[in-house]
Amino acid sequence: MPMPAFEIEFDKDGRVFDPHEVERALAGLAACQASDLLVLSHGWNNDKADARDLYGRLLAAVERVLALGKPALGGRQLAAVEIFWPSKKFTDADLIPGGGAAEAGAGELDPAIVVQQLEELKSEPVRLGISEVNPTSDTILTQAQQLVPQLGTSGAAQREFVLLIRSMLPSGDAHPDDGSELFFTRDPNEMLRELSDPVPPPATADSGGAADVTAGGAAGLGDFFGGILGAAKRVLNFTTYYLMKERAGRVGKTGVAQVLVQIHQRLPALELHLVGHSFGGRLVTAATDQIGPGVKPSSLTLLQAAYSHNGLGERFDGSHDGFFRHVMSDGKVAGPILITHTKNDLAVGIAYPLASRIAGQDAADVAGLGDASDPYGGMGRNGAQKTPESVERELLAVGGDYGELTAGKVYNLNADAFIHGHSDIAKDEVAHALLSAVGARS
């Protein structure tokens, strides 16, 4: 019999779209007498079909591994809640299929590409898969479009362009761990100059630096053009990243956190296991931060999470804690935290090479752009850094023994051998790790 699964949809402000979905989930969970609940959040998707496909493939892997009995869960009954939230794929109009970065680097970016990217930013759906335009953003972005022809020659236009883009962004989630604080505070003209050189994606030995643009991925860089127009495009790339980062956090700490509290109040014996992919990793971390320590998830699993690798860190730069440090310091997870990461995930690096440049660092000055030595690396690339509770492990084949997974520890699972791209997570090996975390609460 398939695992019981219940959908709950949230709008862009974190409100439950249909309260009946919550009631159906609560009734269904009580009726099926589940002992453990997997709370799943997708990353960047255009529509519900993409998200449902991801959930279906991941839960199928979980069921395959459950059937093998390794790890043994002692007859515990699993169910799932599938979260739907209004995310969108990152797209690059100038992505060059099949490489050619060196040749493209010498060219000039067509202004129409920047205008089109601004047009795409006008879409701000209230629900996943719905095409809608925010009137306020539409006005700001139209003004920015009118400045594009002047960007190459006018410092005043460059400054106004950056100020307009900043004005449409909420600044509450700005933080030093991913460069977003500097994005809001640096001199606009100076920042554009820093961004005017191409920013390569994190490279691997196998990829030659080609960006991952698989479904649900955080980005496809295609970042081969220099000059001010190239810089303007990078500002928009970072803007898209920031908007989705902020929205994932907002949905997680409001609606999702409230629903998890409802579930706990109705079914207090039900163990909660939060699982997030890509920006869904930020969503479930934000939910954990909000509900804890009053309600503690029994485990937290981040699959190629798209947020800073210092997000759980302690004084990662000598003075600042990561945005979600309280998840660790306040003991907000009752069991283990698992994080898959791999050098094969190029998509998760979108914000971090850009953050290095926003901070005034030349790519040549960073020993390994996007890797663990980069101040602005990503969680799905490197795992949790500057986090005293973290330990390094390998993602194991099905049947492999993780040993005792200790509460309060972060397990960085190197997945180079199994995960070959940002969205390549619906794997039996991933399901085995996830179920090992469930079993840790036996």
Backbone hydrogen bonds, N-H to C=O, Kabsch-Sander energy under -0.5 kcal/mol:
donor,donor_aa,acceptor,acceptor_aa,energy
6,F,80,A,-2.1
8,I,82,E,-2.4
10,F,84,F,-3.0
11,D,15,R,-2.7
12,K,126,V,-1.5
14,G,11,D,-2.2
17,F,9,E,-2.7
18,D,9,E,-0.5
21,E,18,D,-2.1
22,V,18,D,-0.7
23,E,19,P,-1.8
24,R,20,H,-2.7
25,A,21,E,-2.2
26,L,22,V,-2.7
27,A,23,E,-2.7
28,G,24,R,-2.7
29,L,25,A,-2.8
30,A,26,L,-1.9
31,A,27,A,-2.4
32,C,28,G,-2.3
33,Q,29,L,-0.5
33,Q,30,A,-0.6
34,A,29,L,-1.3
35,S,77,Q,-2.5
36,D,77,Q,-2.2
37,L,271,E,-3.3
38,L,36,D,-0.5
38,L,79,A,-2.9
39,V,37,L,-0.6
39,V,273,H,-2.8
40,L,38,L,-0.7
40,L,81,V,-2.8
41,S,275,V,-2.1
42,H,83,I,-0.7
44,W,216,G,-1.2
45,N,43,G,-0.7
51,A,47,D,-1.5
52,R,48,K,-3.4
53,D,49,A,-2.2
54,L,50,D,-2.1
55,Y,51,A,-2.7
56,G,52,R,-2.9
57,R,53,D,-2.4
58,L,54,L,-2.5
59,L,55,Y,-2.7
60,A,56,G,-1.8
61,A,57,R,-1.7
62,V,58,L,-2.0
63,E,59,L,-2.5
64,R,60,A,-2.1
65,V,61,A,-2.2
66,L,62,V,-2.7
67,A,63,E,-2.0
68,L,64,R,-0.8
68,L,65,V,-0.8
69,G,65,V,-0.7
69,G,66,L,-1.1
70,K,65,V,-0.9
76,R,73,L,-1.2
78,L,76,R,-0.5
79,A,36,D,-1.9
80,A,4,P,-2.3
81,V,38,L,-2.7
82,E,6,F,-2.9
83,I,40,L,-2.7
83,I,81,V,-0.6
84,F,8,I,-2.0
87,S,85,W,-2.0
90,F,217,G,-0.7
95,L,92,D,-1.5
99,G,96,I,-1.2
104,A,100,G,-2.3
105,G,101,A,-2.0
106,A,102,A,-0.5
106,A,103,E,-1.0
107,G,104,A,-2.0
113,I,110,D,-1.9
114,V,110,D,-0.8
115,V,111,P,-2.3
116,Q,112,A,-2.5
117,Q,113,I,-2.3
118,L,114,V,-2.2
119,E,115,V,-2.0
120,E,116,Q,-2.3
121,L,117,Q,-1.6
122,K,118,L,-0.7
122,K,119,E,-0.9
123,S,120,E,-1.3
124,E,122,K,-0.5
124,E,132,E,-2.6
130,I,127,R,-1.8
132,E,130,I,-0.7
134,N,122,K,-1.3
138,D,134,N,-2.7
139,T,135,P,-1.9
140,I,136,T,-1.9
141,L,137,S,-3.0
142,T,138,D,-2.0
143,Q,139,T,-1.8
144,A,140,I,-1.9
145,Q,141,L,-2.3
146,Q,142,T,-1.7
147,L,143,Q,-0.7
147,L,144,A,-0.8
148,V,144,A,-0.8
148,V,145,Q,-0.9
150,Q,147,L,-1.7
151,L,147,L,-0.7
151,L,148,V,-1.4
153,T,150,Q,-1.3
154,S,150,Q,-2.3
155,G,153,T,-0.6
158,Q,154,S,-1.9
159,R,155,G,-2.4
160,E,156,A,-2.4
161,F,157,A,-2.4
162,V,158,Q,-2.0
163,L,159,R,-2.4
164,L,160,E,-2.5
165,I,161,F,-2.1
166,R,162,V,-2.7
167,S,163,L,-1.8
168,M,164,L,-0.8
168,M,165,I,-1.0
169,L,166,R,-1.9
174,A,171,S,-1.6
178,D,175,H,-1.0
179,G,176,P,-0.7
180,S,175,H,-0.8
181,E,175,H,-1.4
183,F,179,G,-1.7
184,F,180,S,-1.2
185,T,181,E,-0.8
186,R,182,L,-2.7
191,M,187,D,-2.6
192,L,188,P,-2.2
193,R,189,N,-2.0
194,E,190,E,-2.1
195,L,191,M,-1.8
196,S,193,R,-1.2
197,D,194,E,-0.5
208,G,204,T,-1.6
210,A,207,S,-0.8
213,V,211,A,-0.5
217,G,214,T,-2.2
224,F,222,G,-1.4
226,G,107,G,-0.7
227,G,196,S,-1.8
230,G,226,G,-0.7
231,A,227,G,-2.1
232,A,228,I,-2.8
233,K,229,L,-2.1
234,R,230,G,-1.8
235,V,231,A,-2.2
236,L,232,A,-1.8
237,N,233,K,-2.3
238,F,234,R,-2.7
239,T,235,V,-2.0
240,T,236,L,-2.4
241,Y,237,N,-2.3
242,Y,238,F,-2.9
243,L,239,T,-2.7
244,M,240,T,-2.1
245,K,241,Y,-2.6
246,E,242,Y,-2.9
247,R,243,L,-2.2
248,A,244,M,-2.7
249,G,245,K,-2.1
250,R,246,E,-2.4
251,V,247,R,-2.9
252,G,248,A,-2.2
253,K,249,G,-2.6
254,T,250,R,-1.2
256,V,251,V,-2.3
257,A,252,G,-1.3
258,Q,254,T,-2.4
259,V,255,G,-2.3
260,L,256,V,-2.5
261,V,257,A,-2.0
262,Q,258,Q,-2.1
263,I,259,V,-2.7
264,H,260,L,-2.4
265,Q,261,V,-2.6
266,R,262,Q,-2.4
267,L,263,I,-3.0
270,L,267,L,-1.8
271,E,35,S,-2.5
273,H,37,L,-2.8
274,L,299,S,-2.2
275,V,39,V,-3.1
276,G,301,T,-2.2
277,H,41,S,-2.4
278,S,303,L,-1.8
280,G,277,H,-2.7
281,G,278,S,-1.5
282,R,278,S,-0.6
283,L,279,F,-1.9
284,V,280,G,-2.5
285,T,281,G,-1.7
286,A,282,R,-2.6
287,A,283,L,-2.1
288,T,284,V,-2.1
289,D,285,T,-2.4
290,Q,286,A,-1.9
291,I,287,A,-2.4
292,G,288,T,-2.0
295,V,291,I,-2.0
298,S,272,L,-3.1
299,S,272,L,-1.1
300,L,336,P,-1.7
301,T,274,L,-3.1
302,L,338,L,-3.1
303,L,276,G,-3.1
303,L,301,T,-0.6
304,Q,302,L,-0.8
304,Q,340,T,-0.8
306,A,278,S,-1.7
307,Y,305,A,-1.0
309,H,377,G,-2.5
311,G,308,S,-2.0
313,G,310,N,-1.5
314,E,386,K,-2.9
315,R,313,G,-0.5
316,F,320,H,-1.5
317,D,320,H,-0.7
318,G,315,R,-1.6
322,G,313,G,-2.8
324,F,311,G,-2.6
325,R,322,G,-1.9
327,V,324,F,-1.7
328,M,324,F,-0.5
328,M,325,R,-1.4
329,S,325,R,-2.4
330,D,326,H,-2.0
331,G,328,M,-1.5
332,K,327,V,-2.1
334,A,297,P,-2.8
335,G,297,P,-0.6
337,I,409,K,-2.3
338,L,300,L,-2.5
339,I,411,Y,-2.6
340,T,302,L,-2.4
341,H,413,L,-2.0
342,T,380,G,-2.2
345,D,342,T,-1.4
346,L,344,N,-1.2
349,G,346,L,-1.3
350,I,347,A,-1.6
352,Y,349,G,-0.6
354,L,350,I,-0.9
355,A,351,A,-2.3
356,S,352,Y,-2.1
357,R,353,P,-1.6
358,I,354,L,-2.8
359,A,355,A,-2.1
360,G,357,R,-1.6
361,Q,356,S,-2.8
362,D,360,G,-0.5
365,D,362,D,-2.1
366,V,363,A,-1.3
367,A,365,D,-0.6
369,L,366,V,-0.6
371,D,368,G,-2.8
374,D,371,D,-1.8
377,G,374,D,-1.6
378,G,370,G,-0.6
379,M,307,Y,-3.3
380,G,305,A,-2.1
381,R,378,G,-0.8
382,N,378,G,-2.1
383,G,379,M,-3.0
385,Q,309,H,-3.5
390,S,387,T,-2.3
391,V,410,V,-2.7
393,R,412,N,-2.8
395,L,414,N,-2.5
400,G,397,A,-2.5
402,Y,400,G,-0.7
405,L,403,G,-0.6
406,T,404,E,-0.7
408,G,335,G,-1.7
409,K,406,T,-1.7
410,V,389,E,-2.0
411,Y,337,I,-3.3
411,Y,409,K,-0.5
412,N,391,V,-2.6
412,N,410,V,-0.8
413,L,339,I,-3.1
413,L,411,Y,-0.9
414,N,393,R,-2.7
414,N,412,N,-0.8
415,A,341,H,-3.3
418,F,415,A,-1.6
419,I,415,A,-2.9
420,H,418,F,-0.6
424,D,421,G,-1.6
425,I,423,S,-1.7
427,K,425,I,-2.4
431,A,427,K,-2.3
432,H,428,D,-2.5
433,A,429,E,-1.8
434,L,430,V,-2.6
435,L,431,A,-2.7
436,S,432,H,-1.7
437,A,433,A,-1.9
438,V,434,L,-1.8
439,G,435,L,-2.7
440,A,436,S,-1.0
441,R,438,V,-1.5
442,S,439,G,-1.7
